[in-house]
Amino acid sequence: MKTFFAEKGLVTPTKLFRETDVIFAEKLYSTEESVLEEFEGQPKFRDHHFRIDYTDINEIIPHPNFDNPSIQINLKKGLEYATFYFDFTAHNEYTDVLNYLVAKTKLQAVTQKAKGSLAWTKNLLYAMFAGIFGGLIYNAAKAHEAGEVIDVSGRRSGIKRLLVSIGESLGSTLSLVLWVVLVLVFLYLTYNAYKKSAVMQTVYK
């Protein structure tokens, strides 16, 4: 496996994988010798220069679908830094390093739910609002049919008048249908968005 990587435009442009550790920097070094010279006698974590023993790695999370395929490294508790990313321009290099790290750390593959998007919560809020406004329209329609006078004064009187007007126009039956349809539509959209966010992925722990 290729052990030294020096590539521009990456989060970690310089990476050197050794027998017991990996040293890497957020600065580009053109040769392996220049990296070793820079790290000689220095602490593990220093000014954008880092060294990690494989025994310090607690979790490996592959991200093959990032713009640049990346490997997320989570360290054991108590260390100065918690998380690092190794990114690559070539997918085969990413795969080689991932397999190498898994072998070195002896971590086991586990399938778990990825931290997906929370966009579905917006649809859930819409469903709640649809339920509230649909209920208000239905109640306004029922009150109108019963001959009751609906008070639309006070705060948000404009919204109240609009809801009452819709309820009076539709009547209680159509208002009930509208209420149910709106809630079901937004609940369906919420469910679909949630399913898309609930992606399973393989991590190593």
C-alpha angles and dihedrals in degrees: 000000000000106000104183122063126183113170132151124232098034132117088239105024094172122054130162118184113201135178097274104011147017124234121197142162141200086229124078117247116185099208138036090234093057090052093051091047091052093049097042110123093352128128120263095254117037133150100319092326117108142180122193126188111219088233089063093062113103101173139012119203117187119214103187094162099057116113085259110028106248142192117215114211119199115193130214118273117273097040121119095246127037108195139024135176128217109197129187139192094215122060094212091056090050090051093048093051093045091054090045093052092047090052093047096047095038089218118161127237115251127180113220142155112279122229097260134182120296092213089117090070089067090058089048090055089050089052090052092049090047089053092050097045093040089054092049091050091049093048090048090052092049091048092049092051090050090054095246122150111235118215110227097170126112129039118005091009090157092059091045092053090049093051092046090049092052091047093049091048096049101036125218097291097052091040089056091049091049091049094052095043094050093050093046093048094052093043089053091050090047092052093049092048091049093050091052091051093049096081119163119221139177117246131173120235 
